[in-house]
Amino acid sequence: MSIPHAHVASYYRAIRSVDDTAFIGLDGRAHAEICVIGGGLAGLTTAFELARRGRRVVLVEADRIGWGASGRNAGFVSCGFAESIDTLETRLGPADARALFDLSRLGVQYVAETIIASDRRDVVAGRAALSLSRQPQVDVLQRRQEKMAESYGCKLDLWSRDKVASMLATSTYFDGLHDPSAFQIDPVAYTALMGDRCRAAGVWIFEASPVHRIADVGAGWRVETDRGVVHCEQVVLATSAYGVLNHTYRPVDRAVLPVATYVITSEPLGERLRETIAFQGCLSDMRRAGDYYRIVGGDRLLWGGRITTRRAEPARLADMLKADIRRIYPQLGDFQVDFAWSGLMGYARHKMPLIGMIRRGLWVATAFGGHGLNTTAMAGQLIASAISDQDDRWRLFAPFGATWGGGFAGRVAAQLEYWRMQMLDRAGEWRHRRGSSSGSSTGSRAQAVISDGPTAP
């Protein structure tokens, strides 16, 4: 039997009891109505929703439950997709774009209701989200606020630079959009919760069981692992970017581009962090490839960014992200990084999830593009409902098929596009700074806040 990798040494793992030694692998033959491949949140939600509808379900995972992206992310739960709503409107029309956005909202609601129903409010780590502009664009944000309210029923609050400055001691940001419906969770705790719910509902979970072959055998499917086989009527592929590397099913693997992101967590910073960041929700900037962060454990900073298509973790990951932090919050000074890890996100070329039936009896739920906590929950509900209740809402994702991602050339193109986006962001900020330096001083409250703080390099 394969020996599974230990869960990544993240902040989440350190604060939770995670047993990397106790697991059951598939050894021999198993029979089920549905075999779910992948023990991340998409697979767990699908398996649970099928089991609670009375279906016999087997779930097989190559490593451990929540080992991949589901246990490595920043814990942000909010509506939407990796692709922008404007692009969806252009491609699909307003009605279908609204229907998709409503489904993404269904995913947010599912996560919240699962936590409440399980009486696990400890899983929630904060509320609300603030998306920040690094250039003055209040008119653009106001139009966005009005559109989301009028067309999508999504209430966002427009924060002025003064209000942003009252929460964040930095001159980097200008205006912001505040989303009171968003919240943050401990993703390792939530994934473990979903695993427990699956087992209680009767799902057989086999870990350390990588799938090597999926075969259509006429009346059903045969799923082969290194030590066993599952005979089933239907299969759900919920394999994420790590499944692509394991070569689980080629037509889906070749459509998903693995993209890496990196996260660090600081040592406890005490008052200097509380004086610098007063906002207790999740924070991100509006750049095309920006930073995302939040306070965890009361006085630690969890910070993510540095998206790349490289699969190897940079040797100086902690120093790279520390430098990003200190450019925005120099008053934090030097600090120790207690935890640093990387994770792979799965993207399709169209930046939308792959959700639905790709062959008779073969379903897919993957490529959530860094927006997985709401969309995995949504996908699990849609596929379970389609299999058990003939619900056809998954067809809204039919325009976003499993098209080839370009292989190695696709990864190179994605990296070049990321660098291009970075250059566009920097050029815009440079133009603003140049215009500001030749004009009058802004005299902003943000500048006043930062000038009153400690002056570290």
Residue pairs with C-beta under 8 A, 6 or more apart in sequence:
1 25
1 27
1 208
1 209
1 226
1 227
2 25
2 62
2 208
2 209
2 210
2 226
2 227
3 208
4 20
4 23
4 62
4 63
4 64
4 67
4 207
4 208
5 63
5 64
5 67
6 20
6 64
7 13
7 18
7 20
7 64
7 66
7 67
7 71
7 188
8 67
8 71
8 72
8 341
8 343
9 339
9 341
10 71
10 72
10 188
10 263
10 265
10 339
10 341
11 265
11 296
11 297
11 300
11 302
11 338
11 339
12 71
12 186
12 187
12 188
12 189
13 71
13 188
14 338
14 339
15 186
15 297
16 186
16 188
16 189
16 192
18 188
18 192
20 64
23 64
23 207
23 208
24 205
24 206
24 207
25 206
25 207
25 208
25 209
25 227
25 228
26 60
26 206
26 209
26 225
26 227
26 228
26 230
27 227
27 228
28 227
28 228
29 228
29 229
29 230
29 231
30 58
30 204
30 206
30 228
30 229
30 230
30 231
31 56
31 230
31 231
31 232
32 56
32 57
32 58
32 204
32 230
32 231
32 232
33 50
33 55
33 56
33 57
33 232
33 233
33 234
34 47
34 50
34 55
34 56
34 57
34 58
34 232
34 233
34 234
34 235
34 236
34 387
35 57
35 58
35 59
35 60
35 221
35 223
35 230
35 232
35 234
35 235
35 236
36 43
36 46
36 47
36 50
36 57
36 58
36 59
36 60
36 235
36 236
36 238
37 43
37 59
37 60
37 211
37 214
37 223
37 235
37 236
37 237
37 238
37 239
37 243
37 248
38 59
38 61
38 237
38 238
38 239
38 240
38 243
38 366
39 59
39 60
39 61
39 63
39 64
39 65
39 66
39 67
39 195
39 205
39 207
40 66
40 68
40 69
40 70
40 71
40 191
40 238
40 240
40 372
40 376
41 66
41 70
41 190
41 191
41 194
41 372
41 373
41 376
41 377
41 380
42 70
42 238
42 240
42 365
42 366
42 368
42 372
42 376
42 379
42 380
43 59
43 61
43 236
43 238
43 239
43 365
43 380
44 59
44 65
44 70
44 191
44 194
44 195
44 197
44 198
44 380
45 110
45 194
45 376
45 377
45 379
45 380
45 381
45 384
46 236
46 238
46 365
46 379
46 380
46 383
46 384
47 57
47 59
47 198
47 203
47 205
47 380
48 194
48 197
48 198
48 201
48 203
48 380
49 380
49 381
49 383
49 384
49 385
50 57
50 384
50 387
50 388
51 57
51 198
51 201
51 202
51 203
52 201
53 384
53 388
53 389
54 388
55 387
55 388
56 202
57 198
57 202
57 203
57 204
58 203
58 204
58 206
58 230
58 232
59 198
59 203
59 204
59 205
59 206
60 206
60 209
60 211
60 223
60 225
60 230
61 67
61 205
61 206
61 207
61 208
61 209
62 208
62 209
62 210
62 211
62 242
62 243
62 246
63 207
63 208
63 242
64 207
64 208
65 191
65 192
65 195
65 205
65 207
66 187
66 188
66 191
66 192
66 195
67 242
68 240
68 241
68 242
68 343
68 344
69 240
69 241
69 242
69 343
69 344
69 345
69 346
69 368
69 372
70 187
70 191
70 240
70 372
70 376
71 187
71 188
71 191
72 187
72 263
72 341
72 342
72 343
73 187
73 343
73 370
73 372
73 373
74 184
74 263
74 282
74 292
74 293
74 294
74 302
74 304
75 125
75 184
75 185
75 186
75 187
75 282
75 294
75 373
76 129
76 182
76 184
76 282
76 284
76 292
76 294
76 373
77 108
77 111
77 112
77 182
77 183
77 184
77 185
77 373
77 374
78 108
78 129
78 179
78 181
78 182
78 282
78 374
79 101
79 104
79 105
79 107
79 108
79 154
79 179
79 181
79 182
79 374
80 101
80 104
80 371
80 374
81 88
81 100
81 104
81 351
81 352
81 353
81 369
81 371
81 375
82 347
82 351
82 352
82 368
82 369
82 370
82 371
83 350
83 351
83 352
83 369
85 97
85 101
85 148
85 152
88 96
88 97
88 100
88 101
88 352
89 97
91 399
92 100
92 399
94 151
96 396
98 151
98 152
99 396
100 396
100 397
101 152
101 154
103 378
103 382
103 393
103 396
104 374
104 375
104 378
105 154
105 374
106 377
106 378
106 381
107 373
107 374
107 375
107 376
107 377
107 378
107 379
107 381
108 181
108 182
108 374
108 377
110 377
110 378
110 381
111 185
111 190
111 373
111 374
111 377
112 183
114 190
114 193
114 194
114 197
114 377
115 121
115 123
115 124
115 185
115 190
115 193
118 193
118 197
120 189
120 193
122 186
122 189
123 185
123 186
123 189
123 190
123 193
124 183
124 184
124 185
125 184
125 185
125 186
125 294
125 296
126 183
126 184
126 280
126 281
126 282
126 294
126 295
127 180
127 182
127 183
127 184
127 280
127 281
128 178
128 179
128 180
128 182
128 183
128 279
128 280
128 281
128 282
129 178
129 179
129 182
129 281
129 282
129 283
129 284
130 159
130 164
130 167
130 176
130 177
130 178
130 179
130 279
130 281
130 282
130 283
130 284
131 176
131 177
131 179
131 284
131 285
131 286
132 164
132 168
132 173
132 174
132 175
132 176
132 283
132 284
132 285
132 286
133 141
133 173
133 174
133 175
133 176
133 285
133 286
134 172
134 173
134 174
134 285
134 286
134 287
134 425
134 429
135 174
135 428
135 429
135 432
136 161
136 174
136 175
136 432
137 174
137 175
138 158
138 160
138 174
138 175
141 158
141 175
141 176
141 177
142 158
144 156
144 177
145 156
145 157
145 158
145 177
148 154
148 155
148 156
149 155
149 156
154 179
154 181
155 180
155 181
156 177
156 178
156 179
157 177
157 178
157 179
157 180
158 175
158 176
158 177
158 178
159 175
159 176
159 177
159 178
160 175
161 173
161 174
161 175
161 444
161 445
161 446
162 444
162 445
162 446
163 176
164 173
164 174
164 175
164 176
164 446
165 173
165 444
165 445
165 446
165 448
165 449
166 278
166 445
166 449
167 277
167 278
167 279
168 276
168 277
168 278
168 279
168 283
168 446
169 275
169 276
169 277
169 329
169 331
169 446
169 449
169 450
169 453
170 276
170 328
170 329
170 446
170 449
170 450
171 444
171 446
171 447
171 450
172 327
172 328
173 285
173 446
182 281
182 282
183 281
184 281
184 282
184 294
185 373
187 373
190 373
195 205
198 205
199 205
206 225
206 228
209 225
209 226
209 227
209 228
210 225
210 226
210 246
210 248
211 223
211 224
211 225
211 246
211 248
212 224
212 225
212 226
213 222
213 223
213 224
214 221
214 222
214 223
214 224
214 235
214 237
214 248
214 249
214 362
215 221
215 222
215 224
216 359
216 361
216 362
217 231
219 233
220 231
220 232
220 233
220 234
220 361
221 231
221 232
221 233
221 234
221 235
221 361
221 362
222 229
222 230
222 231
223 229
223 230
223 232
223 235
233 361
234 361
234 362
234 363
234 387
235 361
235 362
235 363
236 363
236 364
236 365
236 383
237 243
237 248
237 249
237 252
237 362
237 363
237 364
237 365
237 366
238 364
238 365
238 366
238 379
238 380
239 246
239 248
239 249
239 252
239 366
240 256
240 344
240 346
240 366
240 368
241 256
241 257
241 258
241 259
241 344
241 345
241 346
242 258
242 344
243 252
243 253
243 256
243 366
244 252
244 253
244 256
244 258
244 346
245 258
245 311
245 344
247 253
251 358
251 402
252 354
252 358
252 364
252 366
252 402
254 404
254 405
254 407
255 348
255 349
255 354
255 367
255 401
255 402
255 403
255 404
255 405
256 346
256 347
256 348
256 354
256 366
256 367
256 405
257 309
257 346
257 347
257 348
257 349
257 405
257 406
257 410
257 411
257 414
258 309
258 311
258 344
258 345
258 346
258 411
259 307
259 308
259 309
259 344
259 345
259 346
259 347
259 370
259 414
260 307
260 308
260 309
260 310
260 311
260 313
260 342
260 343
260 344
260 345
261 304
261 305
261 306
261 307
261 308
261 342
261 343
261 345
261 370
262 304
262 305
262 306
262 313
262 314
262 317
262 320
262 321
262 340
262 341
262 342
262 343
263 302
263 303
263 304
263 321
263 340
263 341
263 342
263 343
264 302
264 303
264 304
264 317
264 318
264 321
264 322
264 337
264 339
264 340
264 341
265 296
265 300
265 301
265 302
265 303
265 337
265 338
265 339
265 340
266 273
266 300
266 301
266 302
266 303
266 335
266 336
266 337
266 338
267 300
267 335
267 336
267 337
267 338
268 297
268 298
268 299
268 300
269 299
269 300
269 301
269 332
269 335
270 299
271 299
272 331
272 332
272 333
272 454
273 295
273 299
273 300
273 301
273 332
274 299
275 331
275 453
276 329
276 331
276 332
276 453
277 283
277 295
277 301
277 329
280 294
280 295
281 294
282 292
282 293
282 294
283 292
283 293
283 294
284 290
284 291
284 292
284 293
285 291
287 421
287 422
287 425
288 421
288 422
288 424
288 425
289 305
289 307
289 418
289 421
289 422
289 425
290 305
290 425
291 303
291 304
291 305
291 324
291 328
292 303
292 304
292 305
293 301
293 302
293 303
293 304
293 325
294 302
295 301
295 302
296 302
300 338
301 325
301 332
303 321
303 324
303 325
304 321
305 321
305 324
306 314
306 317
306 320
306 321
306 324
307 418
308 415
308 418
309 411
309 412
309 414
309 415
309 418
310 415
311 344
313 341
313 342
314 320
317 340
317 342
318 337
318 340
321 337
321 340
322 334
322 335
322 337
325 332
326 332
326 333
326 456
326 457
330 455
330 456
330 457
331 450
331 453
331 454
331 455
331 456
332 456
333 454
333 456
333 457
334 456
345 368
345 369
345 370
345 372
346 366
346 367
346 368
346 369
347 367
347 369
347 370
347 405
347 414
348 354
348 367
348 369
348 400
348 402
348 403
348 405
349 403
349 405
349 406
349 410
350 400
350 403
351 369
352 367
352 369
352 397
352 400
353 365
353 366
353 367
353 368
353 369
353 375
353 379
353 397
353 400
354 364
354 365
354 366
354 367
354 397
354 400
354 401
354 402
355 364
355 365
355 379
355 382
355 383
355 394
355 397
356 363
356 364
356 383
356 386
356 394
356 395
356 397
356 398
357 363
357 364
357 386
357 394
358 364
358 402
363 383
363 386
363 387
364 402
365 376
365 379
365 380
365 383
368 375
368 376
368 379
382 391
382 393
382 394
383 394
385 391
385 393
386 392
386 393
386 394
404 410
406 413
436 442
